[in-house]
């Protein structure tokens, strides 16, 4: 399992620009073998030049290893490019400038075929289910409840495990009832210890906080740091407390650096099948 995942990571680092599968990178550099978009490039040209199409199809329709993109909002795109949740490379301003990201997000938001879906066939079932869970969380962060329901339903239809199906049924009930916070935490609980790369609950909350910081969402970033503090130990506890204070002061750049430091200080785990 680990060898297969590492191979997928290597491929993703070369090509993926937006999606939920790949690997984590914090340096913000352009992945190798891609060309930087021109300053006056259109959203479609940026999509092609940074390599998005190599995994997601020429029109974002999806492929054997990457999800389809129609139906994803501009906020989802910005969050996922700048501070990806799940496992994918991070694209900083050196790879895609803010103005280029705006054009890319607008292009993806405008793709036709909303609700269309092509299931990645090159991934193990567990990874496909985890991908849908990550995408459901991404949708909830952007208040895209229908999109979140779409991904949970696909995950539900993909597995036979009764306990997991019951958990996803409960998530759908919460989504229908507008209990979005409960739904999000239930999805996070299903990801902890199962998704590749394997995450602890502390790492998951740090990733979610980093994603919120990328769009300067103080409340959401603080919310996840507070959850992180429930089980954190020194010195991470002290750093997290300082980071919350930075967020309250609007110092998002410094807060981002602190969260990155905490993440980098945690051992990465992989589970074996």
C-alpha positions as CSV (number, residue, x, y, z in Angstrom):
1,X,0.0,0.0,0.0
2,X,2.8,2.4,1.0
3,X,4.7,1.9,-2.3
4,X,1.6,2.4,-4.3
5,X,0.8,5.6,-2.5
6,X,4.3,7.0,-2.8
7,X,4.2,6.3,-6.5
8,X,1.0,8.3,-6.7
9,X,2.5,11.1,-4.7
10,X,5.4,11.4,-7.2
11,X,3.0,11.6,-10.1
12,X,0.8,14.1,-8.4
13,X,3.7,16.4,-7.5
14,X,4.5,16.7,-11.2
15,X,1.0,17.4,-12.5
16,X,-1.8,18.1,-10.0
17,X,-2.9,21.7,-9.6
18,X,-6.2,21.2,-7.9
19,X,-7.8,18.1,-6.4
20,X,-7.9,16.0,-3.4
21,X,-5.3,13.3,-4.3
22,X,-1.6,13.9,-4.4
23,X,0.8,14.7,-1.6
24,X,1.5,17.5,0.8
25,X,4.2,20.1,0.1
26,X,4.7,23.4,1.9
27,X,7.4,25.2,-0.1
28,X,4.9,26.6,-2.6
29,X,7.2,26.0,-5.6
30,X,6.0,25.1,-9.0
31,X,6.1,21.3,-9.4
32,X,8.7,20.1,-11.9
33,X,7.9,19.8,-15.6
34,X,5.2,22.5,-15.5
35,X,5.5,26.0,-17.0
36,X,4.5,29.2,-15.1
37,X,1.4,30.8,-16.6
38,X,1.8,34.1,-18.4
39,X,0.7,37.2,-16.5
40,X,-2.1,37.8,-19.0
41,X,-3.1,34.1,-19.3
42,X,-6.8,33.2,-19.1
43,X,-8.1,30.8,-16.5
44,X,-8.2,28.0,-19.0
45,X,-4.6,28.7,-20.1
46,X,-3.5,28.6,-16.4
47,X,-5.4,25.3,-15.9
48,X,-3.5,23.8,-18.8
49,X,-0.1,25.4,-18.2
50,X,0.3,24.3,-14.5
51,X,-0.7,20.7,-15.3
52,X,-4.3,20.5,-14.0
53,X,-5.5,18.9,-17.2
54,X,-3.0,16.0,-16.9
55,X,-4.9,14.6,-14.0
56,X,-8.3,16.1,-14.2
57,X,-8.9,16.0,-18.0
58,X,-8.7,18.7,-20.6
59,X,-12.1,20.0,-19.5
60,X,-11.9,19.1,-15.9
61,X,-14.0,16.0,-16.4
62,X,-11.9,13.8,-14.2
63,X,-9.7,10.8,-14.9
64,X,-8.7,7.4,-13.6
65,X,-6.8,9.0,-10.7
66,X,-8.4,12.4,-10.1
67,X,-11.9,13.8,-9.4
68,X,-14.0,15.8,-11.8
69,X,-14.1,19.5,-11.1
70,X,-17.5,20.9,-12.3
71,X,-19.5,22.0,-9.4
72,X,-16.6,23.3,-7.3
73,X,-16.9,26.9,-6.1
74,X,-14.2,29.6,-6.4
75,X,-13.7,29.4,-2.6
76,X,-13.1,25.7,-2.7
77,X,-10.5,26.1,-5.4
78,X,-8.7,28.9,-3.6
79,X,-8.6,26.9,-0.4
80,X,-7.4,23.7,-2.0
81,X,-4.7,25.4,-4.0
82,X,-3.3,27.5,-1.2
83,X,-3.8,25.1,1.7
84,X,-5.0,21.7,0.6
85,X,-7.0,19.5,2.9
86,X,-6.4,15.8,2.3
87,X,-3.3,14.9,0.4
88,X,-2.2,17.1,-2.5
89,X,0.6,19.6,-3.2
90,X,0.4,23.1,-2.0
91,X,0.7,25.8,-4.6
92,X,2.0,29.1,-3.1
93,X,2.2,32.5,-4.8
94,X,5.5,31.6,-6.4
95,X,3.7,28.9,-8.4
96,X,0.4,30.7,-9.0
97,X,0.0,34.3,-8.1
98,X,-3.2,35.6,-6.4
99,X,-4.5,37.1,-9.6
100,X,-3.8,33.9,-11.6
101,X,-5.5,31.9,-8.9
102,X,-8.6,34.2,-9.2
103,X,-8.7,33.5,-12.9
104,X,-8.2,29.7,-12.3
105,X,-10.9,29.6,-9.7
106,X,-13.4,31.5,-11.9
107,X,-12.7,29.2,-14.8
108,X,-13.3,26.0,-12.7
109,X,-16.4,27.6,-11.1
110,X,-17.7,28.1,-14.6
111,X,-17.1,24.6,-16.0
112,X,-20.3,23.0,-17.4
113,X,-21.7,19.7,-16.2
114,X,-22.3,20.6,-12.6
115,X,-23.0,17.4,-10.7
116,X,-21.2,15.3,-13.4
117,X,-18.9,12.7,-11.9
118,X,-16.3,10.3,-13.0
119,X,-15.1,7.9,-10.3
120,X,-11.3,7.6,-10.2
121,X,-10.6,4.0,-11.2
122,X,-6.9,3.9,-10.6
123,X,-7.2,4.1,-6.8
124,X,-8.0,1.5,-4.2
125,X,-11.6,1.6,-2.9
126,X,-10.5,3.0,0.5
127,X,-8.7,5.9,-1.2
128,X,-11.8,6.7,-3.3
129,X,-14.0,6.8,-0.2
130,X,-11.5,8.9,1.6
131,X,-11.3,11.3,-1.4
132,X,-15.1,11.8,-1.2
133,X,-14.9,12.5,2.5
134,X,-12.3,15.1,1.9
135,X,-14.3,16.7,-0.9
136,X,-17.4,16.7,1.3
137,X,-15.5,18.7,4.0
138,X,-14.2,21.0,1.3
139,X,-17.7,21.7,0.1
140,X,-19.0,22.3,3.6
141,X,-16.2,24.9,4.2
142,X,-17.6,26.8,1.2
143,X,-21.2,26.3,2.3
144,X,-21.8,24.0,-0.6
145,X,-24.2,21.6,1.2
146,X,-25.6,19.9,-2.0
147,X,-22.0,19.2,-3.2
148,X,-21.2,17.7,0.2
149,X,-24.3,15.5,0.1
150,X,-23.2,14.5,-3.4
151,X,-19.8,13.2,-2.2
152,X,-21.2,11.5,0.9
153,X,-23.7,9.7,-1.2
154,X,-21.0,8.5,-3.6
155,X,-19.0,7.2,-0.7
156,X,-22.0,5.5,0.8
157,X,-22.7,3.7,-2.5
158,X,-19.1,2.6,-2.8
159,X,-18.7,0.6,0.4
160,X,-20.4,-2.5,2.0
161,X,-19.2,-2.1,5.6
162,X,-22.4,-1.7,7.7
163,X,-20.8,0.4,10.5
164,X,-19.3,2.9,8.0
165,X,-22.6,3.1,6.0
166,X,-24.5,3.8,9.2
167,X,-22.1,6.7,10.0
168,X,-22.6,8.1,6.5
169,X,-26.3,7.8,6.8
170,X,-26.1,9.9,10.1
171,X,-24.0,12.5,8.2
172,X,-26.7,12.7,5.5
173,X,-29.4,13.2,8.2
174,X,-27.3,16.0,9.8
175,X,-26.9,17.7,6.4
176,X,-30.6,17.4,5.6
177,X,-31.3,18.9,9.0
178,X,-28.8,21.8,8.6
179,X,-26.5,20.5,11.4
180,X,-23.5,21.2,9.3
181,X,-21.0,21.4,12.2
182,X,-22.0,17.9,13.4
183,X,-21.8,16.6,9.9
184,X,-18.3,18.0,9.4
185,X,-17.0,16.5,12.6
186,X,-18.5,13.1,11.8
187,X,-16.8,13.1,8.4
188,X,-13.5,14.1,10.1
189,X,-13.9,11.2,12.5
190,X,-14.2,8.8,9.7
191,X,-11.0,10.1,8.1
192,X,-8.8,10.0,11.2
193,X,-6.6,6.9,11.2
194,X,-7.9,5.6,7.9
195,X,-7.1,8.0,5.1
196,X,-3.7,8.0,3.4
197,X,-1.4,9.6,4.5
198,X,-2.7,8.4,7.9
199,X,-3.6,11.4,10.1
200,X,-4.1,11.8,13.8
201,X,-7.0,13.9,15.0
202,X,-4.4,16.6,15.9
203,X,-2.9,16.7,12.4
204,X,-6.3,16.8,10.8
205,X,-7.3,19.9,12.8
206,X,-4.0,21.6,12.0
207,X,-4.6,20.9,8.3
208,X,-8.2,22.3,8.5
209,X,-6.9,25.4,10.4
210,X,-4.3,26.0,7.7
211,X,-7.0,25.7,5.0
212,X,-9.1,28.3,6.8
213,X,-6.1,30.7,7.3
214,X,-5.5,30.5,3.5
215,X,-8.8,32.4,2.9
216,X,-8.4,34.5,6.1
217,X,-11.3,32.8,7.9
218,X,-10.4,33.6,11.5
219,X,-13.4,31.9,13.1
220,X,-12.9,28.5,11.3
221,X,-9.1,28.5,11.8
222,X,-9.6,29.3,15.5
223,X,-12.3,26.7,15.8
224,X,-9.9,23.9,14.6
225,X,-7.0,25.2,16.7
226,X,-9.2,25.0,19.8
227,X,-10.0,21.4,18.9
228,X,-6.3,20.8,18.5
229,X,-5.7,22.2,22.0
230,X,-7.9,19.6,23.5
231,X,-5.2,17.0,23.1
232,X,-2.1,19.0,22.4
233,X,1.0,18.9,24.6
234,X,3.8,21.4,25.1
235,X,5.4,23.0,23.1
236,X,2.6,22.6,20.5
237,X,0.0,23.8,23.0
238,X,1.9,27.0,23.6
239,X,2.4,27.6,19.8
240,X,-1.3,27.0,19.2
241,X,-2.3,29.4,21.9
242,X,0.0,32.1,20.4
243,X,-1.4,31.3,16.9
244,X,-5.0,32.0,18.1
245,X,-3.8,35.4,19.4
246,X,-2.2,36.1,16.0
247,X,-5.4,35.3,14.2
248,X,-7.4,37.6,16.5
249,X,-4.9,40.3,15.5
250,X,-5.4,39.6,11.8
251,X,-1.8,38.4,11.4
252,X,-2.7,35.6,9.1
253,X,0.8,35.2,7.5
254,X,2.5,34.7,10.9
255,X,-0.3,32.4,12.0
256,X,0.2,30.3,8.8
257,X,3.9,29.9,9.6
258,X,3.1,28.7,13.2
259,X,0.6,26.1,12.0
260,X,3.1,24.9,9.3
261,X,5.8,24.6,12.0
262,X,3.5,22.4,14.2
263,X,2.5,20.2,11.2
264,X,6.1,19.7,10.1
265,X,7.0,18.7,13.7
266,X,4.6,15.8,13.6
267,X,5.7,12.3,12.4
268,X,3.9,11.3,9.2
269,X,2.3,7.9,9.4
270,X,1.0,5.3,6.9
271,X,-1.2,2.4,7.5
272,X,-0.6,-1.0,5.8
273,X,-3.1,-3.1,4.0
